[in-house]
């Protein structure tokens, strides 16, 4: 039987002279749900600039690795070698849906000949759900249906997940904007494209790579 | 046979539209039929016959026969070069060609170095100096053309976004980058082969001048001018092109990899209806559900939520009554056609999709019955369900179920079943 554990873990044995880290509870609460932080998040500057090393040090002691990416975001992953952290699961179903969402979007933008990066990140008027290509063509709709995302409501649900994880922001006028952490999803597509595996060996190729090598732009992983 | 200039110019003047048409298709190999087709497309009632036009074209040697494929034609290289000159169209030159010029320059320089100190070799020194200047001029012209061609192509790639896919854009920019720009910079950059040779030429000229043994001062000045052009405008141009293309090359490479990756991911998902676990694990979104024990209070609270739960009634599928026998017979016929398929068609990985595709004229109930017959005939058919659940549009209805794969049991293949 499982349930959400909402209590903050007991402080690791840090030096007593060190001042308590600000917003530690908030960061831990958000981290538990897979939050990615970028510009605009209240704790972003604490994490990214001021106290990154201190936070990274603190979390590493409970088996969580904080990552700082130079494209302007922070996120956390679980240290698989840590006994406690290895008991925490990762949300593979959500991850699969997000990867499918990203792959379809890229394919549609590439087919249209538009600048993929700018279309995703720099659209001044934002994106509208109804303008997304995911349910526009039969082939894409079928893929989305297979993943349980075949209706506008389900797609809207995925959009809310994107917002919850910090990949997007939904604005009051029902448009949404993509935030820097979305680069992580693009990185996954990029690696899958870069490896050029034969279709049958694709799985092996993916499994052999490590998260640290994920982005083309180097990411700054905190090391203890 | 020498072609009279007046005749050739007159042909071009009268049939400029025909030549323009050929120019548009200059990258193709034309058969006689193609040429006649071009001539017909642009001719009017006052024009000579297409056959005559093509014959004239050949007679004036505006087109020449290609080596291969045989019996095909192309614009004569000299004629094409002339039109390119008029259009200011630049063609990039590979670094190997420039290497050839450098080699010729080195030879000419050696000859000049040997000749100028000897008073009796004055004529040879003059000739070598002319040769240096010619080679240098050709090199610079080719470099300038390459630079212009690169700039033109980059501009075209930037402006023709809609017509080019991300992969094609990257292919074109990558070709410029790898085939022309980087090798050329490798030749031209400070301290590399070509600048070193230019330094050597300048030293030799200065030495000859200091000894009052420079045979042709005017040519020497031209040579130093050319070298200055090379150092400043050409090299700077290539460096600027490098700086301009580098981010574009990077971006297009990244977009191309995104596109290839996305295509592979979707291909995998289409085939397997799922992703490799490792792919999703790369995102590693934490899901903090720690193992723990639930208290009785928590369990009671959960139970209370479900206490008044009333499930929706399961809707029965109405197969009708009077028309049912007809549908039943049709279902058996469809079933028989399925199991009579050649063995190589089996296993069928997604049987419902197969039914929808192969029997588009059958109605929903018939196909549903067929599915039922297949699933129940365990004697002849092996069937298996695979997640995730999919939605199928068959007949006029939508069927929602896990994917069914179907295979024939070996002993029963090709045995029809009696309805």
Interface residues (C-beta under 8 A of the other chain):
Chain A: X1 X2 X3 X4 X5 X31 X32 X33 X34 X64 X76 X77 X78 X87 X88 X89 X90 X91 X92 X93 X94 X95 X96 X98 X99 X100 X102 X103 X104 X106 X107 X110 X111 X112 X113 X114 X115 X116 X117 X143 X145 X146 X147 X148 X150 X165 X184 X185 X186 X188 X189 X190 X191 X192 X193 X194 X196 X197 X199 X202 X203 X206 X207 X209 X211 X214 X216
Chain B: X161 X162 X163 X164 X165 X166 X167 X251 X254 X255 X256 X257 X258 X259 X260 X261 X262 X263 X264 X265 X266 X267 X268 X269 X270 X271 X273 X274 X275 X276 X277 X278 X279 X280 X281 X282 X283 X284 X285 X286 X287 X288 X289 X290 X291 X292 X293 X294 X298 X388 X389 X390 X391
